[in-house]
Amino acid sequence: MRLLFYSKTGDGAWHFAILSKHHDADWCLKDDKYSDTLKGIIKPPVESLSEVDIEAADLVVFDDSSHGELADAIREHTPVIGSSKLADDLEHDRLFGIEAMEQCGINVPPYESFSDIGKAIDWLKKNKVRAVFKPFGDREDCSTTYVSKSPEDMIDYLEKLTSKVKVKEFLLQEFVEGTEISTEAWFNGEEFYALDHTLEEKKFMSGGVGPNTGCAGNVVWMPQGNNKLFNVGLAKTKKFLIGNNFVGPIDLNTIVTDKECFGLEWTPRFGYEGTCNLMNLLPMEFGHFMYLIATGEEPELMNAVAKFAASIRISVPPYPNPSDPKKYAGIPVKGIDLDHLETFYLSDVEVNEDGEMQTLGTDGLVGAPIATGASMAQAFIDCEECIKKLEIPDLQWRNDVRMACEKRYRTLDDQGWLDADE
């Protein structure tokens, strides 16, 4: 298959490396600042789409959802996966995303949108609720959201915010105490396939403290059939997705209590480590799977390769705050077998002229080992064993991801959310 891969900052370079083993593939990078990502491991990117014959491709893959107009234009003549105008709106326009959930009949926590911080403070003083701050616009910075400990804490945060940055529009959403879990499936225009769930730890430090990294580690599994969690959430989007001609991955991040499920956010794109885990569970080659989804066909998926796939993110300073990442370029990275790249997601690394792997100096995110197992514990233990064999100065990783995810899984199971549901 002739495949063209398009990335903004090279986050999906590892995925391209895996796809390149099976297909005739090229990749294009929007921001050439990241053109050395995985240098020496994959071929260099083409400088622009004008250098390739897009119409000759069998499939065009986007690794994020920020290229909607381009993706939709290509979709007129070539199958596309991973981006669309609707995906842009669902992920980057928070209000649109929440209203889409409501339109589909998905519960959402009570919220109010604001364009004035003073009015938001007045609202907090009146309603006295613990809230989550979510700004509109660019959501690439995971630290832009803030979960308060009390109404007073949020007021203090908003007052300090005004002196640091300008926030035009945002919403305050009532905090819900519960268990956070994502439900994803791949929609071929008519039906959902490859249903999977993800439990993800976002905070940088053990115990769930420190800055929000987006993902410090996660675990993915594919239930054998529809379950209660899917039916009260993502399943309700079917008519909406058909009506908007959506094709591709669609993930609904939710928080559940013992009785209720609330939609929080959408991720209609690759989940990076989450997608890496899924690739290790799918009983078919990932590129072929995406082609079938993009062309409206039905992938024949039997049982998953394993029950669980887990990953734990590893990094070096200054991650997760890359104020001077080049200071940490050239750090030796030993212990990763490039002959088995499917089991180790790589990001801020390259292979130098001497054939040795080292950090590139982009942000300090080295990557994440990926392991599968019949149990969640086994998958994570194998990840941990892999990390212990690495030789990387100042290596950082969170050593409690397994315990945190196991605890959340038990809670969900006890509450019945994972039970099979017709």
N, C-alpha and C positions, 0 to 999 in steps of 0.2 A: 504494500500500500504506500502511496506517495503522501507524505504527511508534512504539513507546515505548522510550526509551533511559534506562537507569538507571546512575548513576555514584556512586562514593563520594566522590572528591575532584576530579573533573573531568579526570582523566587522559585520558579518551576524548572530551573535548569536541570535538576536531578531527574525530574520526570521525563524531560527530553532525553537525558542520557539513557534511561531505561527503554523508552520508545524507540530510540535509534538502534537498539540491538535487534529490533524486529521489523523495522520499516525503513524505507528510503526517506530520510527526514532532514529538513533544514529548520533553523530557528532564527527569528528576528527579534532584536532587543530594542525597545523604544528609547531607553536611556542608556547611551553608550558608556556612561560612568561605570556600569556594571559589566562591561564586555569581557572582562577577564574571569568572570565567575566560572568555576570548574575548568579553568584553562589547563590544558594537558590531559583532560579527561573526556571532554566533548569537543566537537569541531567549533571553530569561531562562528559567531552569529553573522548573518548577512546584515549590511548596514541599514537597509530599508526594504520595505515590501516591493518597491519598484524593481529590485534586483531579481525577483523570483516570479515565475508564472503561476499566479494564485489559482487560475482556472484549471491548471494542470494537476493541482493537488486533489487527492481523494477526500482529504479531511483537513480542516484548519482548526487548531486547538489553541484557545486562549487560557492562560493560567490565572487570570483574575477577571473581575467584572467591571473594569473601568474603561472598556473600549466598545461600548454598546453600539454606537452609530456605525463604526467601522465593521464590527462583527455582523450587524444586520445587513449592511451593504454587500459583504462577501457572501452571506447566506443566500442571496438572490441567485447565485450560480454555483456555489460550492457548499457542501455540508460543513457546519460549524458547531463546535461545542465549547462551552465555558464562558461565553459573554453574550450580552444582548442589552438593548435599551431597557427592557423590563428588569433584567438583573441589576443594572446600574441603579435604577429607581428603588428597587426593593432593598438593596444594601446601603446605599449612600443617602437616600432621603428617608430619614427615620420616620417622619410623620406619614409619608406614603406607605412605608412598610407596615406600620401599625394599622393604618386604615385598611390595608389589604387583608390583614389578619381578621379584622372585624367584619369585612365584607364576606370572608369565607366562613364566618361563624366560629372563629377561634377566640377563646377568651384572652384578654390582655389585662394587665394590672391597670387600675385607674391612672390617668395621666392628664397633664395640662401642658400646652405649648406656650412659649413666651418669646418675646423679642425685647423685653425690658427686664433687667435683673431686679430693679426696684419692685416691680409688680410681682415677680416671683417670690421675693422675700415677704411681701405682704400676704401672698397666698399661703406660704409656709406658716406664718404667724397665725393665720386664721384657721387653717385646717390641722395644724400640729401633727403632721404625718412624717414618718421616716421616708426619705425619697432617694431616687437615683437620678443623677444629672446626666443627660445625654445631649450633646450639641449636634446641630444639623451640619450637613456638609461633609467634608473629608473625614473618613473614618479609618484611615490607615494608621493613625497614631492610637494605639490601644489605651494610652493613658488619659485620653480625653474624657472618658466617662468617670463618674465618681459615685461611689456608694456610701451614703452618709450613715452615721451611727445614731443620729437623732435629728429632729427638725432644726435644733440650734446648731448642730454641727454643719448641716447643709447651708444655713444662713451665713455662718462664719466662712465657709468655703466660697460662697458666691460673692461675699464682700471682698475677699482677698483676690478673687478671680478678676474683678473689675480693674484692679490696679496692675494686673500682669498682662492680660490678653483681651482682645475685643471679641466678644461672642455675639453674633447678630441674632441667631435664633437657636432655641434649645427647648427641650421638654423636661419636665420633672415627672417621674413615674413612681407611684407608691411602691415601696420595697415589699417584696413577698419573701417570707422565710420558707425555704424549701430546698429541693435538690435540683441542681441545674443539669440538663441533659440535652443533647442535640439528636434530632432524627433527620436522616438524609435518605433520599432516594433519587434515582436518575430517571427523568421523565422523557419518553420518546415522542411526545405529542399526543399520546392517547392513554398510556398506562405508566405506572411506577415500576421500576426494576432496581435490584440490588439494594433493597431496604437495609439500612444499617444505623446503628446508634453510636454516639461518641460521648465518653466522659472525659473531660479535659480540665487539668489544673492550670490556671492562668498566672498565678502569682509567682514571682521569681524565687522566693525563699521558702524553705521548709516550714510547714505550719500554715501555709497560705498567707504569708505576709510579704511585704516589699512591693516593688513596682509591678504593674500588670504587663506581662510579656506577650499576651495573646495565647501562648501555649508553652508551658514548662514541661508538659508530658501529657499523653492521652492514651486511651484504649478504645478500640473499635471492635464491634461484633455485628454479625448479620443474623437476625432472628430467622427461623425457618419459615415463618409466615407472618401475616399481619398480627399486631398485638394492640392492646388497649391504648398505649401511648401514641402509636401511629394513627389509630382511628379517631382519636379526639383532637388530633393536631394536623399533621401534614396531609392525611387522606382527604381532609376537607378542602384542600386547595385544587383538586382535580379540575373542576369546571372553570375555575379562575385561570389556571394554566392553559387549558385548551382554548379558552376565549382569547387569550393573549398570545397564542402561537408559541408558547415557551417550549424549549427543548434543552435538556442538559441536567446538571446536578442542582438539586434544590434542598437546602438544609434549613430546618426550623429549630432555632435554639429556644428551649423552654425551661420553665422552672415549675416543679410540681410539688404539691403538698400531699397529704394522705388522701385527699378527695378531689382536688382540682388541678388542672393543667393550664398554665398561662404562657402564651407566646411572647417572646422577648425580641428576637432579631432574626434576620435572614442571612444565610451565606449561600448565594446561588453561584458558586464557583469552586475551584479546587480548595481543599482545606489544608494543603501542604502536608504536614505530617499525618493528618487525618486521612488524606487521600493516599499517602504512602502506605499506611496501614491497610486501607481497603484494597489496594493493588495486590497486597500479599495474601488477601483472603479470597479474592475473586477466582472462580474456577475457569477463567479464560484470560487470554492476553488482553491487557488494558486498552491498547490501541484499537483492536478489533471490537472490543466492547463499546468504546466510545463511538466508533463508526456506526455500529448498529443502532445506537441511541439517536445519533444525529440524523440518520436516514429514516427514522420511524419504524425500524424493524424490531423484532422481538429477540433479545439475546436469550439463549437457552442456558439458564443458570441452574445448576444442580446444587448440591450442598457446598458450603464454603470450604476452602482448603483446610482451615482450622477454625476453632470456635472464637478465639480472641487474637487480636494483633495489637501490640503495645509499642510505644516509643517514649523515650525520655530525652529531652533536648539538652545538648551539651554546648558549652560556650567558653570563651575566654574574655577577660576584661578588654575593653570597657563596657561590653554588653551587660545589661540592656540599655545603657545610656551612652551611645557611641559618639561622645563629644570629640574624641581624637582617635578614631579607629586605626589610622595608619601607624600609630605608635606601636600597635600590636600586630603589625604585618610581619610575615616571615617566621612565625612561631612554628616549630616542627610539630607535625601531626602524624604520630606513628601508632600502628595497631589496627588500621582499617584495611581490609582486603578488597581491592578494587575489582577482583574477579568475582566478587559476590556483592556487587553494588546494590542489588535489590534489597539487601538487609541493612543498609545504612544510608539514610538521607543525608546529603551533603549540601552545604550552602556557601559559607564564606571561606572557601579553600581553593587552592590551585595545586598543580604539580609543577615544580620548577624544572629548570634545564637539566638538573642532575637526577631527575626522576623521583624526587622526594616530595611528599605532600606537605604543605605548609598553609598557614592562614594567609588570606589575601589582604585583609585589612579593610573590609567594607563596614562591618558592624560587630564582628566578634562571634556571630552565630556559626559554630562549626557544623552542626548538624544533629542527627539523632539516630541511634541504633534502633532497628525495627526487629521485633521477635514475635513469633506466633506460638500458641500453645492451646492445649485442651482446657486449661484453666487460665483465668486472668493472672493469678499469682505466678504461674509458670512463665507466661509471656513476659511479665515485668522482671522476674528473676533473671531470665536470659538476657534482657537488656542491661540489667545491673552488672552481670558477669562480663558482658562485652565492654562496658565502661571501665571496669576495673583493669582490663588488659590494655587500655589505651595509655600512651605516653605523650601527654600534652601538658606543658608547663601552665600553671595557674588554671587548670581545668575546673569549670563550674558546672554543677548539675544538682538538681533537687532530688534528695534521696528518700522522700516520703510519698512520691507519686503513687506507688503501688498501694500503700495503705490507705491513702485518701480516696482513690478510685474504688477500691474494694469496699470501703465503708459506704460510699454512695450507691454502689451497685446493690448491696444487701438491702439498703433502705428502699430502693425502687422495687426490688423483688418482693420484699415483705409487704409493700403497699399494693401490689398487684399490677403495677404499670407494665410489667414485662410479660404478663400472661397472654397466651394466645387468645385472639378475639376474632370472631367471625364477622 
